[in-house]
Amino acid sequence: MKALAVEASIGNLCEVIGFVNAELENAHCPPKLRDQINLAVEEIFVNIANYAYTPASGNATISIAVGKEAVIRFEDTGKPYNPLEHPLPDLDKPLMEREIGGLGIFFVKKVMDNVDYRRIDNKNVLAMSKKLNATN
């Protein structure tokens, strides 16, 4: 896996996306799948940047391995939080009656093939994968 360690700040989002996208392009990942993966990466990194260390700051490490599937792993030492435990949004409710939040992780779970969270050695570790030979 290749890894990039950055401060968990919105200002580093372009660097994170560029890092992931470069690896996907090197592996000849189809543009449609690359776009889906990049959107999922953006959602997870923005959540880390906005919530993991508030009000302080900290770092995040993004790792990627690309073969028959792309596996992206995010690690941070921020507050313990499993986004997969967040209740799914009720899409049947009218927009104005819905709870705020939850659509981002819902989207990530829809576009990625697998999303897993674990708390390991005082770190939040979220891994997600997407098959690259799929016709999505």
Backbone as CSV, one residue per row, in Angstrom:
resi,resn,N_x,N_y,N_z,CA_x,CA_y,CA_z,C_x,C_y,C_z
1,MET,0.842,-1.182,0.000,0.000,0.000,0.000,0.886,1.244,0.000
2,LYS,0.476,2.222,-0.777,1.127,3.532,-0.730,0.354,4.364,0.269
3,ALA,1.054,5.244,0.980,0.408,6.022,2.018,0.764,7.500,1.921
4,LEU,-0.165,8.320,2.354,0.009,9.762,2.420,-0.459,10.199,3.803
5,ALA,0.418,10.883,4.541,0.048,11.432,5.842,-0.069,12.937,5.695
6,VAL,-1.206,13.484,6.118,-1.456,14.921,6.020,-2.182,15.385,7.279
7,GLU,-2.144,16.693,7.503,-2.982,17.257,8.545,-4.430,17.080,8.097
8,ALA,-5.280,16.683,9.026,-6.700,16.475,8.705,-7.374,17.835,8.606
9,SER,-7.197,18.467,7.464,-7.710,19.809,7.215,-8.320,19.848,5.821
10,ILE,-9.434,20.574,5.689,-10.091,20.706,4.389,-9.103,21.225,3.344
11,GLY,-8.149,22.044,3.772,-7.152,22.586,2.848,-6.293,21.521,2.188
12,ASN,-6.280,20.313,2.732,-5.491,19.219,2.163,-6.313,18.258,1.312
13,LEU,-7.584,18.575,1.114,-8.454,17.683,0.341,-7.931,17.465,-1.073
14,CYS,-7.488,18.524,-1.738,-6.985,18.371,-3.114,-5.769,17.454,-3.169
15,GLU,-4.905,17.543,-2.163,-3.735,16.668,-2.118,-4.151,15.210,-1.942
16,VAL,-5.123,14.977,-1.080,-5.625,13.618,-0.843,-6.260,13.053,-2.110
17,ILE,-7.136,13.826,-2.740,-7.798,13.376,-3.968,-6.756,13.145,-5.066
18,GLY,-5.788,14.039,-5.186,-4.730,13.884,-6.181,-3.923,12.615,-5.967
19,PHE,-3.614,12.319,-4.713,-2.866,11.111,-4.360,-3.636,9.859,-4.774
20,VAL,-4.904,9.786,-4.384,-5.736,8.621,-4.713,-5.943,8.520,-6.219
21,ASN,-6.262,9.641,-6.847,-6.538,9.644,-8.277,-5.318,9.214,-9.088
22,ALA,-4.125,9.635,-8.684,-2.904,9.241,-9.394,-2.733,7.720,-9.379
23,GLU,-3.001,7.107,-8.236,-2.878,5.647,-8.143,-3.935,4.950,-8.999
24,LEU,-5.145,5.490,-9.002,-6.208,4.903,-9.818,-5.895,5.041,-11.305
25,GLU,-5.392,6.192,-11.701,-5.019,6.390,-13.108,-3.887,5.463,-13.513
26,ASN,-2.890,5.302,-12.634,-1.768,4.392,-12.929,-2.241,2.962,-13.144
27,ALA,-3.324,2.607,-12.490,-3.884,1.252,-12.618,-4.923,1.170,-13.733
28,HIS,-5.072,2.247,-14.518,-6.018,2.298,-15.630,-7.452,2.056,-15.169
29,CYS,-7.772,2.612,-14.019,-9.135,2.525,-13.490,-10.066,3.308,-14.411
30,PRO,-11.194,2.727,-14.800,-12.143,3.439,-15.662,-12.602,4.747,-15.009
31,PRO,-12.774,5.797,-15.816,-13.147,7.108,-15.270,-14.395,7.094,-14.383
32,LYS,-15.411,6.333,-14.748,-16.632,6.306,-13.944,-16.357,5.759,-12.542
33,LEU,-15.587,4.681,-12.455,-15.250,4.112,-11.154,-14.335,5.054,-10.385
34,ARG,-13.408,5.683,-11.083,-12.487,6.644,-10.457,-13.288,7.786,-9.828
35,ASP,-14.279,8.291,-10.537,-15.110,9.373,-10.003,-15.873,8.924,-8.755
36,GLN,-16.422,7.713,-8.782,-17.147,7.200,-7.620,-16.221,7.080,-6.409
37,ILE,-15.036,6.535,-6.642,-14.066,6.369,-5.557,-13.631,7.726,-5.026
38,ASN,-13.359,8.666,-5.916,-12.932,9.995,-5.475,-13.998,10.690,-4.636
39,LEU,-15.258,10.537,-5.002,-16.331,11.132,-4.203,-16.419,10.493,-2.818
40,ALA,-16.224,9.190,-2.746,-16.236,8.502,-1.451,-15.042,8.939,-0.604
41,VAL,-13.879,9.066,-1.229,-12.682,9.527,-0.524,-12.920,10.932,0.026
42,GLU,-13.497,11.788,-0.797,-13.779,13.153,-0.359,-14.697,13.150,0.860
43,GLU,-15.743,12.379,0.833,-16.692,12.333,1.944,-15.997,11.900,3.237
44,ILE,-15.223,10.832,3.182,-14.572,10.324,4.389,-13.539,11.316,4.902
45,PHE,-12.711,11.864,4.013,-11.672,12.790,4.461,-12.284,14.070,5.038
46,VAL,-13.314,14.596,4.416,-13.962,15.808,4.929,-14.547,15.540,6.320
47,ASN,-15.133,14.370,6.531,-15.646,14.035,7.861,-14.525,13.997,8.890
48,ILE,-13.391,13.399,8.537,-12.248,13.374,9.462,-11.794,14.797,9.747
49,ALA,-11.646,15.596,8.695,-11.175,16.975,8.855,-12.122,17.801,9.718
50,ASN,-13.416,17.596,9.566,-14.391,18.408,10.295,-14.675,17.936,11.713
51,TYR,-14.517,16.638,11.994,-15.008,16.121,13.260,-14.009,15.356,14.124
52,ALA,-12.979,14.767,13.567,-12.123,13.862,14.340,-11.404,14.551,15.490
53,TYR,-10.942,15.765,15.274,-10.099,16.416,16.272,-10.712,17.684,16.860
54,THR,-11.898,18.051,16.478,-12.512,19.309,16.886,-12.467,19.486,18.405
55,PRO,-12.032,20.600,18.935,-11.612,21.823,18.252,-10.119,21.854,17.930
56,ALA,-9.389,20.818,18.286,-7.951,20.771,18.003,-7.730,20.309,16.560
57,SER,-6.501,19.994,16.236,-6.215,19.447,14.909,-5.329,18.217,15.071
58,GLY,-5.222,17.448,14.008,-4.417,16.228,14.028,-4.186,15.763,12.615
59,ASN,-3.618,14.603,12.497,-3.255,14.069,11.190,-4.155,12.920,10.775
60,ALA,-4.125,12.658,9.485,-4.807,11.499,8.918,-3.841,10.842,7.940
61,THR,-3.894,9.538,7.876,-3.102,8.790,6.905,-4.066,8.092,5.968
62,ILE,-3.825,8.303,4.683,-4.637,7.670,3.649,-3.732,6.698,2.911
63,SER,-4.132,5.445,2.845,-3.354,4.417,2.160,-4.194,3.844,1.028
64,ILE,-3.513,3.438,-0.037,-4.233,2.861,-1.177,-3.429,1.730,-1.788
65,ALA,-4.124,0.683,-2.159,-3.557,-0.418,-2.930,-4.527,-0.678,-4.076
66,VAL,-3.985,-0.815,-5.268,-4.842,-1.014,-6.436,-4.391,-2.258,-7.183
67,GLY,-5.320,-3.164,-7.394,-5.115,-4.371,-8.180,-6.422,-4.638,-8.908
68,LYS,-7.029,-5.797,-8.630,-8.358,-6.073,-9.188,-9.411,-5.228,-8.494
69,GLU,-9.049,-4.683,-7.351,-9.900,-3.747,-6.644,-9.026,-2.655,-6.053
70,ALA,-9.663,-1.528,-5.787,-8.977,-0.435,-5.097,-9.363,-0.535,-3.626
71,VAL,-8.361,-0.542,-2.767,-8.581,-0.570,-1.334,-7.994,0.712,-0.767
72,ILE,-8.826,1.491,-0.118,-8.400,2.754,0.468,-8.661,2.673,1.960
73,ARG,-7.657,3.083,2.720,-7.730,3.002,4.179,-7.438,4.379,4.763
74,PHE,-8.261,4.798,5.707,-8.088,6.063,6.408,-7.796,5.765,7.872
75,GLU,-6.790,6.428,8.427,-6.477,6.283,9.846,-6.346,7.662,10.470
76,ASP,-6.914,7.813,11.671,-6.716,9.033,12.439,-6.755,8.676,13.914
77,THR,-6.167,9.523,14.738,-6.152,9.294,16.181,-7.153,10.210,16.884
78,GLY,-8.145,10.650,16.150,-9.176,11.528,16.710,-10.135,10.772,17.609
79,LYS,-11.228,11.455,17.936,-12.254,10.876,18.798,-12.762,9.577,18.189
80,PRO,-12.985,8.556,19.017,-13.551,7.312,18.480,-14.919,7.585,17.853
81,TYR,-15.084,7.156,16.621,-16.368,7.340,15.956,-16.494,6.364,14.793
82,ASN,-17.549,5.573,14.839,-17.836,4.635,13.764,-18.979,5.208,12.921
83,PRO,-18.664,5.776,11.755,-19.723,6.368,10.940,-20.724,5.340,10.423
84,LEU,-20.349,4.069,10.422,-21.256,3.032,9.924,-22.393,2.767,10.903
85,GLU,-22.252,3.233,12.152,-23.318,3.066,13.144,-24.342,4.191,13.063
86,HIS,-24.063,5.219,12.275,-25.009,6.332,12.124,-26.265,5.785,11.459
87,PRO,-27.447,6.146,11.968,-28.677,5.626,11.360,-28.801,6.032,9.889
88,LEU,-29.318,5.133,9.103,-29.537,5.442,7.689,-30.602,6.519,7.574
89,PRO,-30.441,7.418,6.611,-31.450,8.464,6.447,-32.770,7.870,5.958
90,ASP,-33.861,8.460,6.408,-35.183,8.042,5.957,-35.506,8.837,4.696
91,LEU,-35.223,8.252,3.555,-35.409,8.947,2.285,-36.874,9.077,1.887
92,ASP,-37.752,8.400,2.628,-39.182,8.510,2.340,-39.811,9.741,2.994
93,LYS,-39.122,10.301,3.989,-39.640,11.500,4.653,-39.455,12.710,3.745
94,PRO,-40.341,13.677,3.852,-40.130,14.923,3.109,-38.806,15.560,3.537
95,LEU,-38.154,16.235,2.634,-36.833,16.814,2.866,-36.778,17.634,4.155
96,MET,-37.757,18.458,4.399,-37.741,19.347,5.561,-37.942,18.606,6.887
97,GLU,-38.360,17.357,6.828,-38.583,16.579,8.053,-37.441,15.620,8.354
98,ARG,-36.465,15.541,7.481,-35.351,14.605,7.677,-34.345,15.142,8.683
99,GLU,-33.696,14.195,9.370,-32.595,14.544,10.262,-31.437,15.072,9.423
100,ILE,-30.676,16.003,9.992,-29.499,16.525,9.298,-28.387,15.494,9.410
101,GLY,-27.654,15.293,8.318,-26.507,14.385,8.325,-26.881,12.982,7.901
102,GLY,-25.861,12.207,7.634,-26.052,10.799,7.308,-26.092,10.475,5.834
103,LEU,-26.329,11.460,4.984,-26.399,11.166,3.551,-25.029,10.819,2.978
104,GLY,-23.974,11.434,3.513,-22.629,11.188,2.990,-22.201,9.740,3.159
105,ILE,-22.333,9.214,4.364,-21.911,7.829,4.597,-22.862,6.874,3.883
106,PHE,-24.133,7.241,3.767,-25.094,6.459,2.989,-24.600,6.345,1.553
107,PHE,-24.171,7.471,0.988,-23.641,7.495,-0.377,-22.394,6.615,-0.495
108,VAL,-21.471,6.749,0.458,-20.234,5.956,0.434,-20.572,4.468,0.418
109,LYS,-21.504,4.051,1.268,-21.888,2.642,1.328,-22.534,2.173,0.030
110,LYS,-23.207,3.070,-0.676,-23.852,2.710,-1.939,-22.848,2.564,-3.083
111,VAL,-21.855,3.448,-3.163,-20.950,3.415,-4.316,-19.759,2.480,-4.129
112,MET,-19.394,2.189,-2.889,-18.266,1.287,-2.652,-18.791,-0.135,-2.443
113,ASP,-17.955,-1.120,-2.759,-18.370,-2.512,-2.591,-18.326,-2.959,-1.135
114,ASN,-17.376,-2.407,-0.387,-17.215,-2.785,1.011,-16.718,-1.579,1.789
115,VAL,-17.277,-1.375,2.971,-16.829,-0.317,3.873,-16.782,-0.928,5.268
116,ASP,-15.637,-0.766,5.945,-15.441,-1.386,7.251,-14.783,-0.376,8.193
117,TYR,-15.226,-0.362,9.443,-14.631,0.506,10.462,-14.162,-0.349,11.626
118,ARG,-13.001,0.026,12.155,-12.491,-0.611,13.375,-11.738,0.434,14.187
119,ARG,-11.716,0.255,15.485,-10.889,1.078,16.370,-9.706,0.191,16.738
120,ILE,-8.513,0.559,16.267,-7.315,-0.252,16.462,-6.215,0.629,17.054
121,ASP,-5.664,0.223,18.190,-4.556,0.960,18.820,-4.851,2.452,18.935
122,ASN,-6.015,2.796,19.449,-6.439,4.194,19.629,-6.533,4.965,18.323
123,LYS,-6.805,4.264,17.236,-6.983,4.905,15.934,-8.325,4.509,15.353
124,ASN,-8.964,5.472,14.677,-10.105,5.161,13.829,-9.537,4.643,12.523
125,VAL,-9.959,3.481,12.099,-9.490,2.897,10.848,-10.711,2.552,10.009
126,LEU,-10.866,3.271,8.903,-11.966,3.005,7.984,-11.350,2.546,6.669
127,ALA,-11.758,1.375,6.228,-11.270,0.834,4.958,-12.459,0.635,4.028
128,MET,-12.236,0.939,2.765,-13.291,0.726,1.776,-12.659,0.184,0.502
129,SER,-13.440,-0.564,-0.238,-12.902,-1.146,-1.468,-13.935,-1.085,-2.584
130,LYS,-13.408,-1.120,-3.805,-14.253,-1.090,-5.012,-13.589,-1.984,-6.050
131,LYS,-14.342,-2.964,-6.555,-13.825,-3.806,-7.648,-13.649,-2.952,-8.899
132,LEU,-12.531,-3.129,-9.572,-12.252,-2.304,-10.747,-12.665,-2.946,-12.051
133,ASN,-12.998,-4.235,-12.003,-13.429,-4.906,-13.233,-14.941,-4.944,-13.342
134,ALA,-15.613,-4.287,-12.382,-17.079,-4.265,-12.400,-17.574,-3.306,-13.472
135,THR,-18.729,-3.587,-13.973,-19.345,-2.676,-14.946,-20.410,-1.871,-14.222
136,ASN,-19.966,-0.791,-13.606,-20.883,0.061,-12.811,-21.276,1.267,-13.589
